[in-house]
Amino acid sequence: MSGDVVNLRQFRKQKARSDKEKKAEQNRIAFGRTKAEKSLTHALNEKAGKALDQGRIERPDDAKD
């Protein structure tokens, strides 16, 4: 019945470190883009918006008296 003796304080600290590292990795993936990548994405979004606006059909406003 003898099991391994575990120091709970050390176990908690190690678990907190690993959880913090997992969250940091997720943040690196989500927010870790270079300025060039951000500006490229912004330029592509603007271009797509302009192309969408060019295809828009304008209707005359219906005058309601």
N, C-alpha and C positions, 0 to 999 in steps of 0.2 A: 503494500500500500504506500510505499514511499514514492512521492512524485518529485518533480523538479520544483525547487523553491524559486519563486519569482518575486523580485522587488517591484511592488506595484507602482511606486513613484517613478522608477526608471521606465517601466512599461508604459505608463501614461505619457511620459515625456516623448518616448520613441513614437508612440502612436500619433501624438500631436504633431511631431516633426513630419511624419509621413503624410498626414492629412494636409498639412500646410504645403508640402512639396507638390502634392497632387493638384491642389487649387492653383498654385503658381504655374504649373505646367498648362493647365486649362486657360489661365489668363494669358500666357505667352502665345498660345495658339489663337485666342480670340482677339487680343488687342496688340500683339507684337508685330505690327506692320511698319515698314519703313515709310519715310515721307514720300518717296517716289511711288510706292505702291498705293498710298492714299491718294496722291494727286492723279495717278492713272485711273483709279476707280472713279474719282470725281469727274474727270474729263469724259470718261465713257458714259457716265450717267447723264451729263449735260448733252452729249451728242445724241443719245437715245431720246432724250426729252425734246430736243430740237426736231429730230426726225418725226417724232410723234405729232408735234405741233404742225409740221408742214403738211401732214396728211389730213388735218382737221378741216371739216367743211363748216364754214360759217353760215349761219342762217340769219336772215333779217329778223329783228325783234318784232314780235307781234304787238301792235299798238292796241291797247285796250282803253276805250274811252269811257 
